[in-house]
Amino acid sequence: MMKLTKTLLALTLIAVVTGSCKQPKKEPFNLEPVAGDSEPMKFAKKHYRDFCSTCHGFTGEGDGIVGAKLTPRPRSFALTSWQEQTTDERIEKVILEGGAAVGLNPLMAQNNEPRVEEPEVLQALVTIVRAMGR
């Protein structure tokens, strides 16, 4: 009986350590326009889909078709630790000026889309990045 108890305890510990008891993932942020989206949000969603997702992926995990081939891999917006440590101002700076402006990967190009500089569009992009956090 003692051996069975130890085995069950070991299996439980393994399940916890390997993450098989994790909570289900949150639904990904919807990058498709929905009723009630402002024009800036519609534009930001399209801009993210067309440009940002190639590296950061559609769920912000850094697993886009180009990003999966980069070293280092692009930032995962899903990381709670990163979401807690970064500011909206830093996210805006990276979006506008590129990775090199804040000591990140220079392959993250600076913005060349004039509409992204509009405060409402820039804030919508920050909202998207924040929503991809878990």
N, C-alpha and C positions, 0 to 999 in steps of 0.2 A: 504493500500500500504506500509506503514511504517513497519507493522508487517511482510509482505512478504520479504522486504529488509533485516530486521534483521534475519529472518529465513535463507535466502540464505547466508548471511554473516556468520552465525553460522555454517552452513553446510560446507562452504568453509574452515573455520577455522578447523573444525573437520577433513576434508579430508587432510589438510596439516599436522596437528598434528599426525594423525594416519599413515601417510606415503603413502596414496593411490596416492600421486602425485610423488612418487619416480621415479628416472630414472631407466631404465631397468638394470639388473645386467650384468656385463661383462661376456663373455664366459669363462668357466673354462679353466685353463691351460691344454693342451693336454698331458696326461701322456703316451700316446702310441708313439712309435718311428715313426718319420716322415722322409721323404727324406730331407737330409741336416743336420740331427742331427749328431753331432760328436759321436765317440765311448764313450767318457766320459759322454755325455748327455744321450745316450741310456742306459748306465749302471745306471746313476743317476735316470732316470725315472723308471727303473725296481726296483731299490732299494727303491725308494719312494713308489711305488705301493705295494711292498712286505712287507715293514717294517713300514714306516712312516704313511701310510694311515690307518693302523689299529687303530691308535689313532687320527691323525689329519684329516683323511678323504681324499677322492679323490679330493676335492675342497679346502682343507686346512682350513675348517671351525671348526675343532676340534670335528667333529661329526662322527669319524670312529666307527666301530662296537665295539671296546674295549673302545675307548675314551668316547663314549656316557654313559658309566657306571661308569666313574671315577669322583671322587670329590677331588680336583677341576677338571673341564673339561680341556682338553688340549688346548693349545694356538690356537686361530684362526688367521691364517696368513692373513685373509681377512680384518682385522681391520686396517684402514688407520692410526689411532693414533699409533698403535704398529709399523707398517711399518716405520713411520716417526721417531719413537724414538729409534729403535734398529739399531745396526750396522751390517754390514756383518761379522765382526770379532766375534761379540757375537753369531751370528747364527752359524758360524763355530765352535765355542767353545762348544756350546750346542750339535751340531751334533757329535762332536768328543768325548766330555767328559761327556755328559749327563746333565740332569737338575740340579743335586746337585752341579755341578761345578760352577754354577752361581746363586745359591740360589733358583732354581726352584724345581718343583716336582721331588723327587729322583726316581720316577717310570719311568721317561724318562731316559732310560738306556744309558750308554756310548756306542760308536760305537765298534763293534767287527768284522767289515768287513774291511780287509786290503786295499782293493781298494778305499774305501771312503777317506782314508788318502792321496791319490794321489791328488795333487793340482787341476788338471783339473776336477776330479770327485767331489771334495768338492765344487769347484766353481759352477759346474752345479747344485748341490743340493741347494746352496744358490740362484741361479737363479730361480729354481723351487719355492722355498719359496717366493721369491720376486714377481714372476709372479702371485702368488695366491692372492696378495694384490689387493684391488679395488681402 
